[in-house]
Amino acid sequence: METNENVTTAQNPPHQPSPEAPVGTPFADFNLPEPLLRGLHESGYERCTLIQEQAIPLGLQGLDVAGEAQTGTGKTAAFLVPIFAHLLRDKSRTPGEPNVLIISPTRELALQIMQDAQAIGRHLGLKMLAVFGGVDYRKQAQALKEGVDLVAATPGRLIDYTKQGIFNPRHIKYLVVDEADRLFDMGFIADLRWILRRLPPYDKRQSMLFSATLGYRVLELTYEFMNLPRRVSVMPQTRTVSQVTQELYHCSSFEKLNLLLGLLKHEDWSRVMIFTNTKRAVDRLAFKLQAHGYPAEGTSGDINQVKRLKLMERFKSGELKILVATNVAARGLHIEDVSHVINYDVPSDPEDYVHRVGRTARAGAVGKAITLCCDEYATHLPYVEEFLGDKIPVVFAEDELFLPDDTPEYRRPPRQAQIEGQFRWTLFSGFAQDLQRLLIRFNRPVIPFHSALQNTPIEGCLPKMGVQFQSAFIRDERLFGLVHRR
């Protein structure tokens, strides 16, 4: 396919509003259905940002859209508003049939999209579901079987449900691919293509794609899977939003924690996100901040999904004031009133700097981004500044900013298997009535082989339950196996 050559571009000269500022066309001017307008008003949406002003009219006309805009500019509402308007006006639609599919690279972003959709569409009577890994598999499957109108999903879990026939992609009328460049970066492109090939043909659905950058790889998707998309580009003069005050402090790696403690004491902050490059640094930094009396918690890929979601909810509600994170939280999350973003480590990928900084100054607010550049990650700084097209202003750290750290050194908790000095073994049985006898006989925990997995090969279902297959034998048509827990 070829893309439409009519490219709408807003370069954001100094006299125009910034892309993230909601000072454009009022939503009331778009002739939207009254329940949708009411939901927008109650969610705080009155006027459009630049990307919304460019993309919504095209979406309302039923055209495919390929949008390019930086993080924090309101891309979610840019695709939700026209889709909801079409759903309300579609009299042939079957309620409970999945007509909307939104694909995102991360679990957090999928959940954020669903929450935004629930807020904007609170008066529309639509059933919505976020589908992603790390949470109850059967609960999500049951919700899909009961019927939903909108699905916001990550590729892996969606493919699983599609292969099992729980999710039927042939009913999709509206497709959105959000953060498309990140899907490439995270290696999801093969999964994404697998999903797109099972949707109705591009001329039988409306498709929208949004990305921070519309590079060659992303545009290739539009050629193959979209119907002459209109390209909308809202690019500012700088890659970071204008409301963010940026500062750079140089220090040694041994002084970095002391400098952070001083900044937290002297800065007038209300809610802070601190980004590190490694999971271990998240654990250590959260431990140190807690030891100094700060309300801090850490989140990374090692944290189970339920706990990560609870931490995000606490941070959004204001109960938790400091969140330490890896780049898992650097994209797509809209959290109000984050006054400061601190790059404890300079990121290795320059784009990650932009997305980290984008967690503050959302939707026209103001914020501050502070970067601590130590000897360990100093080599990353030139690439970040080259990507930004400008130097980050350097601030000299006075001696009083370096506060002493007299707390105990962080020690990573040993794994359970190391504590016990041996592997943990679990007996696996195919019949619930055997469990009591097995528990008494072997004095070990037992994982039941429940009915939902009876038609699944044992080697395929055990990894989903957190165990690795070791051996199995059949006796009297009953399956037993010895498995080693990961």
LOSETI-200933 format. One record per residue (C-alpha): residue number from 1; x, y, z. Coordinates in nm, 3 decimals. Layout:
! LOSETI-200933
<r NUM; <X; Y; Z>>,
...
***
This chain:
! LOSETI-200933
<r 1; <0.000; 0.000; 0.000>>,
<r 2; <0.104; 0.359; -0.045>>,
<r 3; <0.052; 0.628; 0.211>>,
<r 4; <-0.129; 0.946; 0.127>>,
<r 5; <0.124; 1.216; 0.046>>,
<r 6; <-0.082; 1.488; 0.212>>,
<r 7; <0.110; 1.528; 0.534>>,
<r 8; <-0.029; 1.757; 0.800>>,
<r 9; <0.263; 1.896; 1.000>>,
<r 10; <0.273; 2.139; 1.288>>,
<r 11; <0.627; 2.254; 1.366>>,
<r 12; <0.529; 2.450; 1.676>>,
<r 13; <0.698; 2.788; 1.618>>,
<r 14; <0.747; 3.005; 1.926>>,
<r 15; <0.428; 3.204; 1.882>>,
<r 16; <0.210; 2.889; 1.868>>,
<r 17; <0.102; 2.677; 2.165>>,
<r 18; <0.316; 2.377; 2.252>>,
<r 19; <0.187; 2.034; 2.137>>,
<r 20; <0.093; 1.927; 2.488>>,
<r 21; <-0.107; 2.242; 2.571>>,
<r 22; <-0.488; 2.186; 2.548>>,
<r 23; <-0.570; 2.526; 2.393>>,
<r 24; <-0.693; 2.421; 2.048>>,
<r 25; <-1.040; 2.353; 1.910>>,
<r 26; <-1.310; 2.284; 2.172>>,
<r 27; <-1.435; 1.926; 2.163>>,
<r 28; <-1.789; 2.063; 2.140>>,
<r 29; <-1.709; 2.187; 1.787>>,
<r 30; <-1.672; 1.833; 1.652>>,
<r 31; <-2.045; 1.749; 1.661>>,
<r 32; <-1.988; 1.453; 1.892>>,
<r 33; <-2.270; 1.252; 2.053>>,
<r 34; <-2.392; 1.401; 2.378>>,
<r 35; <-2.290; 1.107; 2.605>>,
<r 36; <-1.937; 1.127; 2.468>>,
<r 37; <-1.918; 1.503; 2.519>>,
<r 38; <-2.040; 1.457; 2.874>>,
<r 39; <-1.769; 1.200; 2.944>>,
<r 40; <-1.503; 1.428; 2.798>>,
<r 41; <-1.620; 1.719; 3.009>>,
<r 42; <-1.628; 1.515; 3.329>>,
<r 43; <-1.279; 1.383; 3.252>>,
<r 44; <-1.139; 1.735; 3.214>>,
<r 45; <-1.121; 1.746; 2.834>>,
<r 46; <-1.242; 2.082; 2.706>>,
<r 47; <-1.002; 2.180; 2.426>>,
<r 48; <-0.775; 1.981; 2.198>>,
<r 49; <-0.400; 1.952; 2.199>>,
<r 50; <-0.234; 1.985; 1.857>>,
<r 51; <-0.229; 1.611; 1.783>>,
<r 52; <-0.596; 1.583; 1.883>>,
<r 53; <-0.688; 1.883; 1.670>>,
<r 54; <-0.520; 1.725; 1.365>>,
<r 55; <-0.617; 1.359; 1.412>>,
<r 56; <-0.977; 1.369; 1.543>>,
<r 57; <-1.135; 1.527; 1.230>>,
<r 58; <-0.964; 1.267; 1.009>>,
<r 59; <-1.076; 0.987; 1.239>>,
<r 60; <-1.434; 1.114; 1.239>>,
<r 61; <-1.429; 1.100; 0.858>>,
<r 62; <-1.341; 0.731; 0.879>>,
<r 63; <-0.990; 0.777; 0.739>>,
<r 64; <-0.686; 0.583; 0.850>>,
<r 65; <-0.436; 0.794; 1.047>>,
<r 66; <-0.062; 0.761; 1.110>>,
<r 67; <0.024; 1.006; 1.387>>,
<r 68; <0.366; 1.126; 1.499>>,
<r 69; <0.385; 1.309; 1.831>>,
<r 70; <0.599; 1.307; 2.139>>,
<r 71; <0.488; 1.158; 2.467>>,
<r 72; <0.245; 1.356; 2.682>>,
<r 73; <0.062; 1.525; 2.395>>,
<r 74; <-0.274; 1.350; 2.435>>,
<r 75; <-0.251; 1.078; 2.171>>,
<r 76; <-0.488; 0.849; 2.361>>,
<r 77; <-0.786; 1.084; 2.330>>,
<r 78; <-0.690; 1.145; 1.965>>,
<r 79; <-0.794; 0.790; 1.876>>,
<r 80; <-1.055; 0.719; 2.144>>,
<r 81; <-1.282; 1.013; 2.057>>,
<r 82; <-1.347; 0.923; 1.690>>,
<r 83; <-1.377; 0.553; 1.768>>,
<r 84; <-1.636; 0.612; 2.040>>,
<r 85; <-1.829; 0.846; 1.810>>,
<r 86; <-1.842; 0.576; 1.540>>,
<r 87; <-1.952; 0.308; 1.787>>,
<r 88; <-2.242; 0.521; 1.911>>,
<r 89; <-2.360; 0.589; 1.557>>,
<r 90; <-2.326; 0.228; 1.436>>,
<r 91; <-2.676; 0.083; 1.461>>,
<r 92; <-2.567; -0.254; 1.319>>,
<r 93; <-2.313; -0.316; 1.593>>,
<r 94; <-2.365; -0.618; 1.818>>,
<r 95; <-2.304; -0.526; 2.185>>,
<r 96; <-2.045; -0.747; 2.352>>,
<r 97; <-1.872; -0.824; 2.023>>,
<r 98; <-1.508; -0.701; 2.017>>,
<r 99; <-1.510; -0.423; 1.758>>,
<r 100; <-1.214; -0.219; 1.891>>,
<r 101; <-0.860; -0.350; 1.935>>,
<r 102; <-0.583; -0.132; 2.079>>,
<r 103; <-0.234; -0.284; 2.081>>,
<r 104; <0.038; -0.140; 2.303>>,
<r 105; <0.390; -0.258; 2.394>>,
<r 106; <0.362; -0.267; 2.775>>,
<r 107; <0.115; -0.384; 3.036>>,
<r 108; <0.116; -0.048; 3.208>>,
<r 109; <0.027; 0.134; 2.887>>,
<r 110; <-0.252; -0.112; 2.806>>,
<r 111; <-0.403; -0.057; 3.149>>,
<r 112; <-0.361; 0.320; 3.118>>,
<r 113; <-0.542; 0.321; 2.784>>,
<r 114; <-0.830; 0.119; 2.926>>,
<r 115; <-0.860; 0.354; 3.225>>,
<r 116; <-0.868; 0.657; 2.993>>,
<r 117; <-1.126; 0.483; 2.777>>,
<r 118; <-1.341; 0.406; 3.081>>,
<r 119; <-1.321; 0.770; 3.192>>,
<r 120; <-1.406; 0.921; 2.853>>,
<r 121; <-1.667; 0.655; 2.772>>,
<r 122; <-1.827; 0.638; 3.116>>,
<r 123; <-2.173; 0.717; 2.974>>,
<r 124; <-2.152; 0.498; 2.663>>,
<r 125; <-2.244; 0.160; 2.813>>,
<r 126; <-1.945; -0.016; 2.657>>,
<r 127; <-1.764; -0.314; 2.806>>,
<r 128; <-1.387; -0.270; 2.807>>,
<r 129; <-1.103; -0.503; 2.902>>,
<r 130; <-0.725; -0.479; 2.932>>,
<r 131; <-0.554; -0.801; 2.826>>,
<r 132; <-0.195; -0.858; 2.934>>,
<r 133; <0.024; -1.115; 3.105>>,
<r 134; <0.118; -1.142; 3.469>>,
<r 135; <-0.238; -1.144; 3.604>>,
<r 136; <-0.519; -1.400; 3.632>>,
<r 137; <-0.532; -1.588; 3.301>>,
<r 138; <-0.873; -1.749; 3.352>>,
<r 139; <-1.034; -1.428; 3.474>>,
<r 140; <-0.939; -1.241; 3.157>>,
<r 141; <-1.046; -1.538; 2.944>>,
<r 142; <-1.385; -1.548; 3.115>>,
<r 143; <-1.435; -1.175; 3.059>>,
<r 144; <-1.363; -1.220; 2.687>>,
<r 145; <-1.608; -1.509; 2.666>>,
<r 146; <-1.879; -1.301; 2.835>>,
<r 147; <-1.832; -1.031; 2.571>>,
<r 148; <-1.646; -0.700; 2.547>>,
<r 149; <-1.664; -0.409; 2.306>>,
<r 150; <-1.310; -0.276; 2.342>>,
<r 151; <-0.987; -0.466; 2.407>>,
<r 152; <-0.659; -0.294; 2.501>>,
<r 153; <-0.389; -0.559; 2.486>>,
<r 154; <-0.024; -0.648; 2.471>>,
<r 155; <0.070; -0.884; 2.188>>,
<r 156; <0.170; -1.197; 2.383>>,
<r 157; <-0.143; -1.262; 2.587>>,
<r 158; <-0.366; -1.159; 2.295>>,
<r 159; <-0.201; -1.416; 2.067>>,
<r 160; <-0.253; -1.682; 2.332>>,
<r 161; <-0.627; -1.612; 2.355>>,
<r 162; <-0.656; -1.594; 1.977>>,
<r 163; <-0.495; -1.934; 1.929>>,
<r 164; <-0.732; -2.086; 2.184>>,
<r 165; <-1.035; -1.934; 2.014>>,
<r 166; <-1.122; -1.720; 2.316>>,
<r 167; <-1.068; -1.397; 2.122>>,
<r 168; <-1.206; -1.364; 1.770>>,
<r 169; <-1.018; -1.096; 1.570>>,
<r 170; <-1.254; -1.116; 1.272>>,
<r 171; <-1.505; -0.879; 1.433>>,
<r 172; <-1.258; -0.590; 1.469>>,
<r 173; <-1.375; -0.271; 1.297>>,
<r 174; <-1.135; -0.026; 1.460>>,
<r 175; <-0.764; -0.094; 1.513>>,
<r 176; <-0.514; 0.120; 1.701>>,
<r 177; <-0.141; 0.051; 1.728>>,
<r 178; <0.001; 0.276; 2.000>>,
<r 179; <0.371; 0.342; 2.059>>,
<r 180; <0.455; 0.154; 1.739>>,
<r 181; <0.825; 0.239; 1.757>>,
<r 182; <0.843; 0.085; 2.103>>,
<r 183; <0.687; -0.237; 1.972>>,
<r 184; <0.982; -0.261; 1.735>>,
<r 185; <1.234; -0.179; 2.007>>,
<r 186; <1.096; -0.448; 2.236>>,
<r 187; <1.097; -0.717; 1.966>>,
<r 188; <0.720; -0.747; 1.925>>,
<r 189; <0.707; -0.683; 1.551>>,
<r 190; <0.666; -1.052; 1.457>>,
<r 191; <0.383; -1.087; 1.710>>,
<r 192; <0.222; -0.767; 1.584>>,
<r 193; <0.228; -0.887; 1.224>>,
<r 194; <0.078; -1.221; 1.333>>,
<r 195; <-0.216; -1.035; 1.488>>,
<r 196; <-0.265; -0.791; 1.201>>,
<r 197; <-0.279; -1.071; 0.943>>,
<r 198; <-0.575; -1.224; 1.126>>,
<r 199; <-0.782; -0.905; 1.134>>,
<r 200; <-1.034; -0.816; 0.865>>,
<r 201; <-0.874; -0.666; 0.550>>,
<r 202; <-0.750; -0.308; 0.579>>,
<r 203; <-1.037; -0.178; 0.366>>,
<r 204; <-1.293; -0.339; 0.600>>,
<r 205; <-1.173; -0.160; 0.915>>,
<r 206; <-1.041; 0.177; 1.025>>,
<r 207; <-0.682; 0.176; 1.145>>,
<r 208; <-0.483; 0.431; 1.344>>,
<r 209; <-0.116; 0.416; 1.430>>,
<r 210; <0.063; 0.647; 1.671>>,
<r 211; <0.432; 0.669; 1.742>>,
<r 212; <0.689; 0.907; 1.885>>,
<r 213; <0.877; 0.871; 1.555>>,
<r 214; <0.751; 0.756; 1.216>>,
<r 215; <1.067; 0.594; 1.091>>,
<r 216; <1.112; 0.358; 0.799>>,
<r 217; <1.020; 0.047; 0.999>>,
<r 218; <0.698; 0.200; 1.128>>,
<r 219; <0.597; 0.338; 0.789>>,
<r 220; <0.642; -0.009; 0.642>>,
<r 221; <0.355; -0.124; 0.865>>,
<r 222; <0.132; 0.150; 0.726>>,
<r 223; <0.209; 0.043; 0.369>>,
<r 224; <0.118; -0.318; 0.443>>,
<r 225; <-0.172; -0.301; 0.688>>,
<r 226; <-0.341; 0.040; 0.650>>,
<r 227; <-0.564; 0.195; 0.386>>,
<r 228; <-0.398; 0.510; 0.250>>,
<r 229; <-0.339; 0.660; 0.596>>,
<r 230; <-0.323; 1.033; 0.641>>,
<r 231; <0.003; 1.122; 0.815>>,
<r 232; <-0.026; 1.371; 1.099>>,
<r 233; <0.300; 1.505; 1.240>>,
<r 234; <0.308; 1.732; 1.543>>,
<r 235; <0.676; 1.790; 1.602>>,
<r 236; <0.804; 2.060; 1.837>>,
<r 237; <1.127; 2.253; 1.788>>,
<r 238; <1.276; 2.059; 2.079>>,
<r 239; <1.225; 1.692; 2.160>>,
<r 240; <1.135; 1.760; 2.524>>,
<r 241; <0.829; 1.962; 2.617>>,
<r 242; <0.886; 2.331; 2.671>>,
<r 243; <0.734; 2.333; 3.021>>,
<r 244; <1.013; 2.112; 3.156>>,
<r 245; <1.309; 2.279; 3.323>>,
<r 246; <1.613; 2.059; 3.264>>,
<r 247; <1.925; 2.047; 3.484>>,
<r 248; <2.240; 1.835; 3.472>>,
<r 249; <2.468; 1.766; 3.768>>,
<r 250; <2.811; 1.604; 3.731>>,
<r 251; <2.929; 1.384; 4.017>>,
<r 252; <3.114; 1.061; 4.088>>,
<r 253; <2.923; 0.735; 4.119>>,
<r 254; <3.014; 0.723; 4.490>>,
<r 255; <2.862; 1.068; 4.553>>,
<r 256; <2.546; 1.021; 4.351>>,
<r 257; <2.329; 0.900; 4.638>>,
<r 258; <2.454; 1.185; 4.859>>,
<r 259; <2.366; 1.436; 4.588>>,
<r 260; <2.021; 1.283; 4.541>>,
<r 261; <1.951; 1.313; 4.914>>,
<r 262; <2.051; 1.680; 4.902>>,
<r 263; <1.832; 1.750; 4.600>>,
<r 264; <1.531; 1.587; 4.765>>,
<r 265; <1.589; 1.806; 5.070>>,
<r 266; <1.632; 2.135; 4.883>>,
<r 267; <1.390; 2.093; 4.590>>,
<r 268; <1.025; 2.191; 4.631>>,
<r 269; <0.873; 1.864; 4.509>>,
<r 270; <0.528; 1.710; 4.543>>,
<r 271; <0.566; 1.383; 4.352>>,
<r 272; <0.889; 1.240; 4.211>>,
<r 273; <0.981; 0.968; 3.962>>,
<r 274; <1.341; 0.848; 3.979>>,
<r 275; <1.475; 0.641; 3.689>>,
<r 276; <1.767; 0.399; 3.695>>,
<r 277; <1.918; 0.176; 3.429>>,
<r 278; <1.909; -0.154; 3.620>>,
<r 279; <1.668; -0.349; 3.836>>,
<r 280; <1.926; -0.390; 4.109>>,
<r 281; <1.975; -0.012; 4.124>>,
<r 282; <1.597; 0.024; 4.173>>,
<r 283; <1.604; -0.211; 4.472>>,
<r 284; <1.907; -0.045; 4.630>>,
<r 285; <1.782; 0.310; 4.579>>,
<r 286; <1.434; 0.235; 4.713>>,
<r 287; <1.593; 0.069; 5.018>>,
<r 288; <1.819; 0.370; 5.082>>,
<r 289; <1.541; 0.627; 5.044>>,
<r 290; <1.317; 0.432; 5.280>>,
<r 291; <1.603; 0.415; 5.531>>,
<r 292; <1.625; 0.796; 5.516>>,
<r 293; <1.253; 0.827; 5.586>>,
<r 294; <1.127; 0.901; 5.235>>,
<r 295; <0.798; 0.745; 5.114>>,
<r 296; <0.959; 0.555; 4.827>>,
<r 297; <0.893; 0.226; 4.649>>,
<r 298; <1.059; 0.061; 4.351>>,
<r 299; <0.912; -0.102; 4.043>>,
<r 300; <1.084; -0.300; 3.769>>,
<r 301; <1.035; -0.604; 3.550>>,
<r 302; <1.118; -0.830; 3.845>>,
<r 303; <0.812; -0.714; 4.039>>,
<r 304; <0.504; -0.926; 3.977>>,
<r 305; <0.230; -0.758; 3.780>>,
<r 306; <-0.025; -0.736; 4.061>>,
<r 307; <0.222; -0.557; 4.289>>,
<r 308; <0.331; -0.325; 4.007>>,
<r 309; <-0.029; -0.223; 3.941>>,
<r 310; <-0.089; -0.158; 4.311>>,
<r 311; <0.225; 0.058; 4.329>>,
<r 312; <0.111; 0.259; 4.026>>,
<r 313; <-0.232; 0.312; 4.180>>,
<r 314; <-0.076; 0.430; 4.506>>,
<r 315; <0.150; 0.667; 4.314>>,
<r 316; <-0.135; 0.804; 4.103>>,
<r 317; <-0.355; 0.858; 4.408>>,
<r 318; <-0.080; 1.049; 4.588>>,
<r 319; <-0.044; 0.795; 4.868>>,
<r 320; <0.308; 0.716; 4.741>>,
<r 321; <0.524; 1.023; 4.677>>,
<r 322; <0.844; 0.877; 4.529>>,
<r 323; <0.853; 0.601; 4.268>>,
<r 324; <1.187; 0.449; 4.165>>,
<r 325; <1.166; 0.268; 3.832>>,
<r 326; <1.345; 0.131; 3.531>>,
<r 327; <1.224; 0.224; 3.184>>,
<r 328; <0.921; -0.002; 3.239>>,
<r 329; <0.734; 0.311; 3.356>>,
<r 330; <0.887; 0.556; 3.111>>,
<r 331; <0.624; 0.541; 2.838>>,
<r 332; <0.258; 0.609; 2.800>>,
<r 333; <0.159; 0.652; 3.163>>,
<r 334; <-0.039; 0.965; 3.240>>,
<r 335; <0.017; 1.052; 3.605>>,
<r 336; <-0.099; 1.392; 3.720>>,
<r 337; <0.117; 1.634; 3.914>>,
<r 338; <0.458; 1.468; 3.882>>,
<r 339; <0.664; 1.772; 3.976>>,
<r 340; <1.010; 1.618; 3.930>>,
<r 341; <1.172; 1.349; 3.719>>,
<r 342; <1.522; 1.251; 3.827>>,
<r 343; <1.748; 1.050; 3.598>>,
<r 344; <1.962; 0.881; 3.859>>,
<r 345; <2.142; 0.712; 3.568>>,
<r 346; <2.189; 0.861; 3.222>>,
<r 347; <1.997; 0.624; 2.989>>,
<r 348; <2.185; 0.430; 2.724>>,
<r 349; <1.910; 0.492; 2.465>>,
<r 350; <1.865; 0.866; 2.397>>,
<r 351; <1.494; 0.817; 2.326>>,
<r 352; <1.451; 0.684; 2.679>>,
<r 353; <1.562; 1.024; 2.811>>,
<r 354; <1.278; 1.195; 2.626>>,
<r 355; <1.022; 0.946; 2.750>>,
<r 356; <1.147; 0.967; 3.107>>,
<r 357; <1.129; 1.345; 3.102>>,
<r 358; <0.782; 1.318; 2.950>>,
<r 359; <0.645; 1.183; 3.278>>,
<r 360; <0.638; 1.540; 3.408>>,
<r 361; <0.475; 1.852; 3.256>>,
<r 362; <0.186; 1.648; 3.118>>,
<r 363; <-0.093; 1.820; 2.926>>,
<r 364; <0.047; 2.171; 2.962>>,
<r 365; <0.161; 2.152; 3.325>>,
<r 366; <0.512; 2.251; 3.434>>,
<r 367; <0.782; 2.024; 3.572>>,
<r 368; <1.151; 1.976; 3.633>>,
<r 369; <1.390; 1.709; 3.504>>,
<r 370; <1.720; 1.657; 3.685>>,
<r 371; <1.993; 1.428; 3.550>>,
<r 372; <2.283; 1.299; 3.758>>,
<r 373; <2.578; 1.221; 3.532>>,
<r 374; <2.841; 1.002; 3.696>>,
<r 375; <3.160; 0.847; 3.560>>,
<r 376; <2.987; 0.512; 3.502>>,
<r 377; <2.730; 0.647; 3.254>>,
<r 378; <2.902; 0.965; 3.132>>,
<r 379; <2.962; 0.810; 2.789>>,
<r 380; <2.584; 0.807; 2.730>>,
<r 381; <2.550; 1.183; 2.768>>,
<r 382; <2.687; 1.295; 2.426>>,
<r 383; <2.440; 1.068; 2.247>>,
<r 384; <2.149; 1.202; 2.453>>,
<r 385; <2.245; 1.564; 2.380>>,
<r 386; <2.298; 1.486; 2.011>>,
<r 387; <1.949; 1.335; 1.997>>,
<r 388; <1.803; 1.640; 2.174>>,
<r 389; <1.987; 1.874; 1.942>>,
<r 390; <2.094; 2.084; 2.237>>,
<r 391; <2.302; 2.077; 2.554>>,
<r 392; <2.136; 2.005; 2.888>>,
<r 393; <2.207; 2.305; 3.116>>,
<r 394; <2.476; 2.215; 3.370>>,
<r 395; <2.434; 2.319; 3.733>>,
<r 396; <2.728; 2.319; 3.975>>,
<r 397; <2.657; 2.117; 4.289>>,
<r 398; <2.749; 2.309; 4.603>>,
<r 399; <2.898; 2.120; 4.896>>,
<r 400; <2.580; 2.151; 5.104>>,
<r 401; <2.390; 1.946; 4.844>>,
<r 402; <2.593; 1.635; 4.931>>,
<r 403; <2.428; 1.492; 5.241>>,
<r 404; <2.586; 1.202; 5.433>>,
<r 405; <2.448; 0.850; 5.408>>,
<r 406; <2.492; 0.654; 5.729>>,
<r 407; <2.228; 0.388; 5.662>>,
<r 408; <2.312; 0.015; 5.631>>,
<r 409; <2.428; -0.100; 5.291>>,
<r 410; <2.166; -0.273; 5.079>>,
<r 411; <2.196; -0.649; 5.048>>,
<r 412; <1.995; -0.832; 4.790>>,
<r 413; <1.772; -1.096; 4.953>>,
<r 414; <1.888; -1.451; 4.868>>,
<r 415; <1.656; -1.672; 4.671>>,
<r 416; <1.441; -1.921; 4.856>>,
<r 417; <1.626; -2.217; 4.707>>,
<r 418; <1.955; -2.078; 4.836>>,
<r 419; <1.808; -2.040; 5.184>>,
<r 420; <1.689; -2.400; 5.192>>,
<r 421; <2.012; -2.528; 5.040>>,
<r 422; <1.817; -2.755; 4.803>>,
<r 423; <1.568; -2.746; 4.520>>,
<r 424; <1.197; -2.731; 4.593>>,
<r 425; <1.004; -3.016; 4.438>>,
<r 426; <0.635; -3.041; 4.369>>,
<r 427; <0.426; -3.341; 4.281>>,
<r 428; <0.186; -3.297; 3.993>>,
<r 429; <-0.143; -3.489; 3.980>>,
<r 430; <-0.422; -3.499; 3.728>>,
<r 431; <-0.701; -3.568; 3.973>>,
<r 432; <-0.812; -3.354; 4.267>>,
<r 433; <-0.908; -3.656; 4.479>>,
<r 434; <-0.544; -3.770; 4.483>>,
<r 435; <-0.413; -3.450; 4.639>>,
<r 436; <-0.484; -3.529; 5.002>>,
<r 437; <-0.316; -3.870; 4.979>>,
<r 438; <-0.014; -3.724; 4.799>>,
<r 439; <0.027; -3.446; 5.053>>,
<r 440; <0.030; -3.695; 5.339>>,
<r 441; <0.259; -3.939; 5.165>>,
<r 442; <0.524; -3.703; 5.032>>,
<r 443; <0.481; -3.402; 5.263>>,
<r 444; <0.519; -3.164; 4.968>>,
<r 445; <0.296; -2.893; 4.814>>,
<r 446; <0.087; -3.006; 4.519>>,
<r 447; <-0.020; -2.815; 4.206>>,
<r 448; <-0.356; -2.942; 4.072>>,
<r 449; <-0.395; -3.010; 3.701>>,
<r 450; <-0.728; -2.828; 3.667>>,
<r 451; <-0.989; -2.895; 3.403>>,
<r 452; <-0.905; -2.587; 3.198>>,
<r 453; <-0.569; -2.744; 3.109>>,
<r 454; <-0.677; -3.104; 3.051>>,
<r 455; <-0.648; -3.074; 2.674>>,
<r 456; <-0.308; -2.904; 2.691>>,
<r 457; <0.017; -3.104; 2.662>>,
<r 458; <0.188; -3.126; 3.000>>,
<r 459; <0.509; -2.970; 2.865>>,
<r 460; <0.306; -2.668; 2.748>>,
<r 461; <0.102; -2.602; 3.061>>,
<r 462; <0.368; -2.646; 3.328>>,
<r 463; <0.577; -2.338; 3.231>>,
<r 464; <0.261; -2.126; 3.257>>,
<r 465; <0.224; -2.244; 3.616>>,
<r 466; <0.579; -2.139; 3.705>>,
<r 467; <0.745; -2.481; 3.688>>,
<r 468; <0.976; -2.671; 3.458>>,
<r 469; <0.893; -3.021; 3.334>>,
<r 470; <1.116; -3.296; 3.468>>,
<r 471; <0.948; -3.634; 3.424>>,
<r 472; <0.606; -3.794; 3.403>>,
<r 473; <0.452; -4.139; 3.401>>,
<r 474; <0.099; -4.274; 3.356>>,
<r 475; <-0.061; -4.522; 3.593>>,
<r 476; <-0.425; -4.627; 3.569>>,
<r 477; <-0.488; -4.345; 3.316>>,
<r 478; <-0.378; -4.090; 3.575>>,
<r 479; <-0.094; -3.852; 3.512>>,
<r 480; <0.178; -3.795; 3.768>>,
<r 481; <0.491; -3.596; 3.724>>,
<r 482; <0.785; -3.462; 3.918>>,
<r 483; <0.852; -3.098; 3.844>>,
<r 484; <1.100; -2.843; 3.965>>,
<r 485; <0.970; -2.499; 4.057>>,
<r 486; <1.156; -2.209; 3.898>>,
***
